[in-house]
Amino acid sequence: MKNMIGIGTTLVGIMIGGLAYWFQPYNQSTVFGINMWVFMCIGVFLGTLLLMIFLNEKPPKIALFVSLGVILAVSARIIYDTTFWDSTSHNLFPFKILFSAIATVPCAFTGSYLGLLIKKYFRLDAEWGTRGVSEGSLPNYENDFEINANIKNTISPAYITYSVLYGTNRKYEIELDKIDYKNTRDNNLHIGTSDISIPLSHKKGDLERPDWFGSLFFDESPEKHFTILTTELFDKIKFINILQEKIGNSDQKDILLFIHGFNVDFKEAMLRTAQLGYDLNFKGGVTVFSWPSDGSVSGYLADTDTARLSAKYLCDFIKILLSPTGVKNLHIIAHSMGNVVLTDALLQLKYEGLFPNALINQIILAAPDLDKDIFINRIMPEINRNFGLTLYASDKDKALISSKQIRKGFTRLGEGGDNIVLVDGLDTVDASRIDTSLLGHGYFADTQPLLNDIHMTLSGLPPSSRTLDSKSKVVEGATKSYWII
């Protein structure tokens, strides 16, 4: 179906180019009394605008396929003229083909993006679909957090369906019977579930997604990529019932809660949570709190405020997660600026008399973008440690280095190496030796050694029983131990 759309839009371009170039009399520059190139540009503009309004496709894909069709039509006319009329009639044919591209591509992009704006402004995509949110019951996959062979898949043999339960304070819209969470704040907590596709070819630590260039022409595929299959919105009772069902189907009766960092939209939060839960082979309910990050690097400062504002909603979400009967443990992993949301929420729970909580078993602070002094002097004294508290840090984390520079050199909690933070009651793991990504900020979820160590941490193994090297450092006259992976 997707390939047919590409072929169809190319044919539209061929028709537009054909009208402009094939109906032009031989050796004439006008068609229907209009300059051929003006006629062609108007046709391309109107064609891409209408296609964008009526098709649920990306503007670059529409624009480039229509432009390709026009170029093919022009090339075909040149071949026809030189073959059957006059072999010297198009001596400058390379420039004609180039000019057809220069003339049509800008018009195609203008038309397609204007069509997108019109569709969004008049909400045509929502009107042509059935508006409303589906609240059908979630498929009951037996032991759906087991390893691949034990996940029951009722959709396709080429990918695995993985369920993630979510809480968010993002605003949402309903388009084409689908719920779409935005990067803007809401004053309410929304809860529900997303089904994620995991390709059978998935490699541990990878989050398989289309590359930038390929995404211009081809849509994501569940057989090749992590994709969101469905997203549903639930009320509190239904959410708790489904969560109860999830932990009831597991041996450990545990819940994993992930809190993402800055520059993450709702979709990426769902996909990363599925990858994390699957690669950790987590047996219980996998959940995520997605706070409304702006989803851009330029929104970093605004995200700092939004993170603190979102702590209230995370606090409410944690209360919901702790409410089902039979829950044994809640494990929490917070990444980057998500640690700001988490620590503020934990302090709020403490003030309400709900923290420390015997059900909260392990808390992992992964590459926390949090001020070291605030953590040591304000947060740690408020936490009576009756749970596992682990810090993963790295001196290769370029994102935290940039954050430190913005804050005039104040050390971030997630820094490793010489700036490693050692505090009583905190198991610190220096991951500076790990081969990381370009920014080195997502190492906790995309490197197998870290995933293995997190798995052992969630299983309750202390650092001394894991595959870590021990090291010590003198801090304010006292020798403190930490761990290296």
C-alpha positions as CSV (number, residue, x, y, z in Angstrom):
1,M,0.0,0.0,0.0
2,K,2.8,2.4,0.9
3,N,4.7,1.6,-2.4
4,M,1.4,2.2,-4.3
5,I,1.2,5.7,-2.8
6,G,4.7,6.4,-4.0
7,I,3.9,5.1,-7.5
8,G,0.6,7.0,-7.5
9,T,2.1,10.4,-6.6
10,T,4.8,9.9,-9.2
11,L,2.1,9.2,-11.8
12,V,0.5,12.5,-10.8
13,G,3.8,14.3,-11.5
14,I,4.0,12.5,-14.9
15,M,0.5,13.7,-15.7
16,I,1.3,17.3,-14.7
17,G,4.6,17.2,-16.7
18,G,2.7,15.5,-19.6
19,L,0.1,18.2,-19.7
20,A,2.7,21.0,-19.6
21,Y,5.2,19.4,-22.0
22,W,3.3,16.9,-24.2
23,F,0.5,19.3,-25.1
24,Q,3.0,22.0,-26.0
25,P,3.2,22.2,-29.8
26,Y,6.5,21.2,-31.3
27,N,9.1,24.0,-31.0
28,Q,6.6,26.2,-29.1
29,S,6.9,27.6,-25.5
30,T,3.3,27.8,-24.6
31,V,0.5,25.3,-23.8
32,F,-3.1,26.4,-23.7
33,G,-1.8,30.0,-24.2
34,I,0.3,29.8,-20.9
35,N,4.0,29.7,-20.7
36,M,5.0,26.0,-20.4
37,W,7.1,26.4,-17.2
38,V,4.4,28.6,-15.5
39,F,1.8,26.0,-16.4
40,M,4.0,23.3,-15.0
41,C,4.7,25.1,-11.7
42,I,1.1,25.9,-11.1
43,G,0.1,22.3,-11.8
44,V,2.8,21.0,-9.4
45,F,1.8,23.4,-6.7
46,L,-1.9,22.5,-6.9
47,G,-1.3,18.8,-7.3
48,T,0.9,18.5,-4.2
49,L,-1.4,20.7,-2.2
50,L,-4.4,18.5,-2.9
51,L,-2.4,15.3,-2.5
52,M,-1.2,16.4,0.9
53,I,-4.7,17.3,2.0
54,F,-6.2,13.9,1.0
55,L,-3.3,11.6,1.8
56,N,-1.9,10.8,5.2
57,E,1.8,11.2,4.0
58,K,4.8,13.2,4.8
59,P,5.2,16.5,2.8
60,P,8.8,15.7,1.5
61,K,7.6,12.4,0.2
62,I,4.7,13.9,-1.7
63,A,6.9,16.8,-3.0
64,L,9.8,14.6,-4.2
65,F,7.7,11.9,-5.9
66,V,5.6,14.5,-7.8
67,S,8.8,16.3,-8.8
68,L,10.3,13.0,-10.0
69,G,7.2,12.4,-12.1
70,V,7.5,15.8,-13.8
71,I,11.2,15.2,-14.5
72,L,10.3,11.8,-16.0
73,A,7.6,13.3,-18.2
74,V,10.0,16.1,-19.5
75,S,12.7,13.5,-20.1
76,A,10.3,11.3,-22.1
77,R,9.2,14.2,-24.3
78,I,12.9,15.1,-25.0
79,I,13.5,11.4,-26.0
80,Y,10.4,11.4,-28.2
81,D,11.3,14.6,-30.0
82,T,14.9,13.6,-30.7
83,T,13.9,10.2,-31.8
84,F,10.9,10.9,-34.1
85,W,11.2,14.6,-35.0
86,D,14.6,16.3,-34.9
87,S,17.7,14.9,-33.3
88,T,19.1,18.4,-32.8
89,S,15.9,19.8,-31.2
90,H,17.1,19.4,-27.7
91,N,20.9,20.0,-27.8
92,L,20.7,21.6,-24.3
93,F,18.5,18.8,-22.9
94,P,20.6,18.4,-19.6
95,F,19.8,22.0,-18.8
96,K,16.1,21.5,-19.6
97,I,15.9,18.6,-17.2
98,L,17.8,20.6,-14.6
99,F,15.6,23.6,-15.1
100,S,12.5,21.4,-14.7
101,A,13.8,20.2,-11.3
102,I,14.7,23.8,-10.2
103,A,11.3,25.0,-11.3
104,T,9.1,22.2,-9.8
105,V,10.8,21.1,-6.6
106,P,10.3,24.5,-4.7
107,C,6.7,24.6,-5.9
108,A,6.1,21.0,-4.9
109,F,7.5,21.6,-1.3
110,T,5.5,24.8,-1.0
111,G,2.3,23.1,-2.1
112,S,2.7,20.0,0.1
113,Y,3.5,22.0,3.3
114,L,0.7,24.4,2.6
115,G,-1.6,21.4,2.2
116,L,-0.4,20.2,5.6
117,L,-1.1,23.5,7.2
118,I,-4.6,23.6,5.7
119,K,-5.3,20.1,6.8
120,K,-4.1,20.9,10.4
121,Y,-5.9,24.2,10.6
122,F,-9.3,22.9,9.4
123,R,-8.7,19.5,11.1
124,L,-9.6,17.8,7.9
125,D,-7.7,14.7,8.9
126,A,-9.9,14.3,12.0
127,E,-13.1,14.9,10.1
128,W,-12.4,12.2,7.6
129,G,-11.8,9.7,10.3
130,T,-14.0,8.6,13.2
131,R,-13.2,10.9,16.1
132,G,-13.0,9.5,19.6
133,V,-10.6,7.3,21.5
134,S,-10.8,3.6,21.4
135,E,-11.2,2.1,24.8
136,G,-11.3,-1.6,23.8
137,S,-9.6,-3.9,26.2
138,L,-5.9,-4.6,25.8
139,P,-5.1,-8.0,24.3
140,N,-4.1,-10.5,27.1
141,Y,-0.7,-11.7,26.0
142,E,0.2,-14.5,28.3
143,N,3.5,-13.8,30.0
144,D,4.0,-10.9,27.6
145,F,7.2,-9.7,29.3
146,E,9.0,-13.0,28.9
147,I,11.8,-13.5,26.4
148,N,10.9,-13.5,22.7
149,A,9.7,-17.1,22.4
150,N,7.2,-16.7,25.3
151,I,5.6,-13.5,24.0
152,K,2.3,-14.4,22.3
153,N,2.1,-12.5,19.0
154,T,-1.3,-12.4,17.3
155,I,-0.6,-9.8,14.7
156,S,2.4,-10.8,12.6
157,P,5.2,-13.5,12.7
158,A,7.7,-10.8,11.7
159,Y,7.6,-8.7,14.9
160,I,6.7,-8.8,18.6
161,T,3.9,-6.8,20.2
162,Y,5.0,-5.3,23.5
163,S,2.7,-3.4,25.9
164,V,3.8,-0.3,27.8
165,L,1.5,1.4,30.3
166,Y,2.0,5.2,30.5
167,G,1.2,8.2,32.6
168,T,1.7,11.7,31.1
169,N,0.8,15.4,31.7
170,R,1.0,16.2,28.0
171,K,-1.8,17.7,26.1
172,Y,-3.3,15.5,23.4
173,E,-5.5,15.7,20.3
174,I,-7.6,13.1,18.5
175,E,-6.8,12.7,14.8
176,L,-8.1,9.9,12.6
177,D,-9.3,8.0,15.7
178,K,-5.8,8.1,17.1
179,I,-4.6,9.9,20.2
180,D,-1.7,12.2,19.6
181,Y,0.2,13.5,22.6
182,K,1.9,16.9,22.1
183,N,5.0,18.5,23.6
184,T,2.9,21.0,25.6
185,R,1.9,21.0,29.2
186,D,-1.5,19.9,30.5
187,N,-3.0,20.4,33.9
188,N,-4.1,16.8,34.2
189,L,-2.6,13.3,34.4
190,H,-3.5,11.0,31.5
191,I,-3.0,7.3,31.8
192,G,-3.3,4.5,29.3
193,T,-1.3,1.9,27.2
194,S,0.6,1.7,24.0
195,D,1.4,-1.4,22.0
196,I,4.9,-1.3,20.5
197,S,6.3,-3.4,17.7
198,I,9.7,-4.9,18.2
199,P,11.3,-6.5,15.1
200,L,12.4,-10.1,15.4
201,S,15.8,-8.9,14.1
202,H,16.2,-6.6,17.1
203,K,19.7,-6.5,18.7
204,K,20.0,-5.9,22.4
205,G,20.8,-2.2,23.1
206,D,19.6,-1.0,19.7
207,L,16.4,1.1,19.1
208,E,15.8,0.3,15.4
209,R,14.4,3.3,13.7
210,P,14.4,4.6,10.0
211,D,17.3,6.7,9.1
212,W,16.8,10.4,8.4
213,F,17.1,10.1,4.6
214,G,15.0,7.0,4.2
215,S,12.2,8.4,6.3
216,L,11.7,11.1,3.6
217,F,10.5,8.4,1.2
218,F,9.5,5.3,3.2
219,D,7.4,4.9,6.3
220,E,8.4,3.0,9.3
221,S,7.8,-0.7,9.3
222,P,6.9,-2.9,12.3
223,E,8.9,-5.7,10.8
224,K,12.1,-3.5,10.7
225,H,11.5,-0.8,13.4
226,F,10.2,0.0,16.8
227,T,6.8,1.5,16.1
228,I,3.7,2.5,18.0
229,L,0.9,0.2,16.9
230,T,-1.9,1.5,19.1
231,T,-2.3,4.0,21.9
232,E,-5.3,4.0,24.2
233,L,-6.5,6.3,27.0
234,F,-8.0,4.8,30.1
235,D,-9.7,5.9,33.3
236,K,-8.0,5.0,36.6
237,I,-10.1,1.9,37.3
238,K,-9.4,0.4,33.9
239,F,-5.7,1.2,34.1
240,I,-5.3,-0.4,37.5
241,N,-7.2,-3.5,36.3
242,I,-4.9,-3.9,33.3
243,L,-1.8,-3.3,35.5
244,Q,-3.2,-5.9,37.9
245,E,-3.5,-8.3,35.1
246,K,0.1,-7.7,33.9
247,I,1.7,-8.3,37.3
248,G,-0.7,-11.2,37.9
249,N,0.8,-12.9,34.8
250,S,4.4,-12.5,36.0
251,D,6.3,-14.5,38.6
252,Q,8.0,-11.5,40.3
253,K,4.9,-9.3,40.7
254,D,7.1,-6.3,40.0
255,I,6.6,-3.0,38.2
256,L,9.3,-1.0,36.2
257,L,8.8,2.7,35.9
258,F,11.0,4.7,33.4
259,I,11.2,8.5,33.4
260,H,12.9,9.9,30.3
261,G,15.1,13.0,30.0
262,F,14.8,16.2,28.0
263,N,14.4,16.5,24.2
264,V,12.1,13.4,24.1
265,D,8.6,13.4,22.7
266,F,5.9,11.0,23.6
267,K,6.6,8.6,20.8
268,E,10.3,8.3,21.6
269,A,9.4,7.8,25.2
270,M,7.2,4.8,24.4
271,L,9.7,3.2,22.1
272,R,12.6,3.6,24.5
273,T,10.6,2.2,27.3
274,A,9.7,-0.9,25.3
275,Q,13.3,-1.4,24.3
276,L,14.5,-1.0,27.8
277,G,11.9,-3.4,29.3
278,Y,12.4,-6.0,26.6
279,D,16.2,-5.9,26.7
280,L,16.1,-6.1,30.5
281,N,13.8,-9.1,30.2
282,F,11.6,-7.5,32.8
283,K,8.9,-9.9,33.8
284,G,6.3,-7.6,35.4
285,G,4.4,-4.5,34.3
286,V,6.5,-2.0,32.3
287,T,5.4,1.6,32.7
288,V,6.7,5.1,31.7
289,F,6.0,8.6,32.9
290,S,6.3,11.0,29.9
291,W,6.6,14.6,31.0
292,P,6.0,17.2,28.3
293,S,9.6,17.9,27.2
294,D,9.7,20.4,24.3
295,G,11.3,17.7,22.2
296,S,14.1,20.0,20.9
297,V,17.6,21.0,22.0
298,S,16.6,24.7,21.9
299,G,13.9,23.9,24.5
300,Y,16.4,22.9,27.1
301,L,15.9,25.8,29.5
302,A,12.1,25.5,29.2
303,D,12.3,21.8,29.9
304,T,14.0,22.5,33.2
305,D,10.9,24.4,34.4
306,T,8.6,21.8,32.9
307,A,10.4,19.0,34.7
308,R,9.9,20.6,38.1
309,L,6.2,21.3,37.2
310,S,5.7,17.7,36.2
311,A,6.8,16.3,39.6
312,K,3.3,16.6,40.9
313,Y,1.9,14.4,38.1
314,L,4.6,11.8,38.5
315,C,3.8,11.8,42.2
316,D,0.1,11.0,41.4
317,F,1.2,8.4,38.8
318,I,3.4,6.6,41.4
319,K,0.4,6.5,43.8
320,I,-1.6,4.7,41.1
321,L,1.2,2.2,40.4
322,L,1.4,1.3,44.1
323,S,-2.4,0.8,44.4
324,P,-3.0,-2.7,42.8
325,T,-3.0,-5.6,45.2
326,G,-0.2,-8.1,44.9
327,V,2.5,-5.6,43.9
328,K,5.8,-6.7,45.5
329,N,8.3,-4.2,44.2
330,L,8.3,-0.9,42.2
331,H,11.7,-0.3,40.4
332,I,12.4,3.2,39.0
333,I,14.8,4.2,36.4
334,A,15.2,8.0,35.7
335,H,17.4,9.3,32.9
336,S,19.0,12.8,32.5
337,M,16.6,15.6,33.4
338,G,14.0,12.9,34.3
339,N,15.9,12.8,37.6
340,V,14.7,16.3,38.4
341,V,11.1,15.1,38.0
342,L,11.8,12.0,40.1
343,T,13.6,13.6,43.0
344,D,11.1,16.4,43.3
345,A,8.3,13.8,43.2
346,L,10.0,11.7,45.9
347,L,10.3,14.7,48.2
348,Q,6.6,15.5,47.6
349,L,5.7,11.9,48.5
350,K,7.8,12.2,51.7
351,Y,6.0,15.3,52.7
352,E,2.8,13.4,52.3
353,G,4.0,10.6,54.4
354,L,4.1,8.1,51.5
355,F,7.9,7.8,51.1
356,P,10.0,5.9,52.0
357,N,7.7,3.1,50.9
358,A,8.4,-0.6,51.4
359,L,7.2,-1.3,47.8
360,I,9.9,0.9,46.2
361,N,12.8,-1.4,45.9
362,Q,15.4,-0.1,43.4
363,I,15.9,3.5,42.2
364,I,18.4,4.0,39.4
365,L,19.7,7.5,38.5
366,A,21.1,7.2,35.0
367,A,23.2,10.1,33.7
368,P,21.3,12.5,36.0
369,D,21.3,16.1,34.8
370,L,20.9,17.3,38.3
371,D,23.1,19.7,40.4
372,K,25.5,17.7,42.5
373,D,25.2,20.1,45.5
374,I,21.4,20.1,45.4
375,F,21.4,16.3,45.4
376,I,23.9,16.0,48.3
377,N,22.6,18.7,50.5
378,R,18.9,18.8,49.8
379,I,17.8,15.5,48.5
380,M,19.9,12.8,50.1
381,P,19.2,14.0,53.7
382,E,15.5,13.7,53.0
383,I,15.8,10.1,51.9
384,N,15.9,7.4,54.5
385,R,17.5,4.6,52.5
386,N,15.6,1.4,52.8
387,F,15.8,0.7,49.1
388,G,18.6,0.3,46.5
389,L,19.9,3.6,45.1
390,T,22.3,3.4,42.2
391,L,24.0,6.1,40.2
392,Y,25.4,5.6,36.7
393,A,27.9,8.3,35.7
394,S,30.3,9.0,32.9
395,D,33.0,11.6,32.0
396,K,32.2,11.0,28.3
397,D,28.7,12.4,28.6
398,K,28.9,15.5,26.3
399,A,25.3,16.5,27.0
400,L,26.2,16.9,30.7
401,I,29.3,18.7,29.9
402,S,27.2,21.2,27.9
403,S,24.7,21.5,30.8
404,K,27.6,22.2,33.2
405,Q,28.9,25.0,30.9
406,I,25.4,26.6,30.8
407,R,25.5,26.6,34.7
408,K,28.9,28.2,35.0
409,G,30.8,25.1,35.9
410,F,28.6,23.6,38.6
411,T,29.1,19.8,38.6
412,R,26.3,17.6,37.4
413,L,25.4,14.5,39.3
414,G,25.9,12.3,36.3
415,E,29.6,13.3,35.7
416,G,32.2,10.5,36.1
417,G,35.9,10.4,36.2
418,D,37.5,13.0,38.6
419,N,34.1,14.5,39.3
420,I,32.4,11.3,40.3
421,V,29.9,11.8,43.2
422,L,30.4,9.5,46.2
423,V,27.8,9.7,49.0
424,D,26.9,7.4,51.8
425,G,23.8,5.4,50.9
426,L,24.5,5.7,47.1
427,D,26.0,2.9,45.0
428,T,28.0,4.8,42.4
429,V,29.0,3.1,39.1
430,D,31.4,4.9,36.8
431,A,30.6,3.9,33.2
432,S,33.3,6.1,31.6
433,R,35.0,3.1,30.1
434,I,31.9,2.1,28.1
435,D,32.0,2.8,24.4
436,T,29.1,5.2,24.0
437,S,27.1,7.0,21.3
438,L,28.0,10.3,19.8
439,L,26.8,12.3,22.8
440,G,27.5,9.5,25.3
441,H,24.2,10.4,27.1
442,G,22.1,7.4,26.4
443,Y,24.7,4.8,27.3
444,F,22.5,3.2,30.0
445,A,20.0,1.8,27.5
446,D,22.1,1.3,24.3
447,T,25.1,-0.7,25.6
448,Q,24.9,-4.3,26.6
449,P,27.2,-4.2,29.6
450,L,25.1,-1.5,31.2
451,L,21.9,-3.3,30.4
452,N,23.3,-6.5,32.0
453,D,24.3,-4.6,35.1
454,I,21.0,-2.8,35.4
455,H,19.3,-6.3,35.1
456,M,21.4,-7.6,38.0
457,T,20.7,-4.4,40.0
458,L,16.9,-4.9,39.6
459,S,17.4,-8.5,40.6
460,G,18.7,-7.3,44.0
461,L,22.4,-8.2,43.5
462,P,24.7,-5.7,45.3
463,P,27.6,-4.2,43.4
464,S,30.1,-6.6,45.1
465,S,28.2,-9.6,43.5
466,R,28.1,-8.1,40.0
467,T,30.8,-7.9,37.3
468,L,32.3,-4.6,38.4
469,D,35.7,-3.4,39.4
470,S,36.1,-1.8,42.8
471,K,37.9,1.5,43.3
472,S,38.2,4.0,46.1
473,K,38.7,7.8,46.4
474,V,39.3,10.1,49.3
475,V,36.4,12.6,49.8
476,E,36.8,15.2,52.5
477,G,39.3,13.1,54.4
478,A,37.3,9.9,54.2
479,T,37.9,7.0,51.9
480,K,34.8,6.0,49.9
481,S,34.4,3.1,47.5
482,Y,32.7,3.1,44.1
483,W,32.5,0.8,41.1
484,I,33.7,0.8,37.5
485,I,32.1,-1.0,34.7
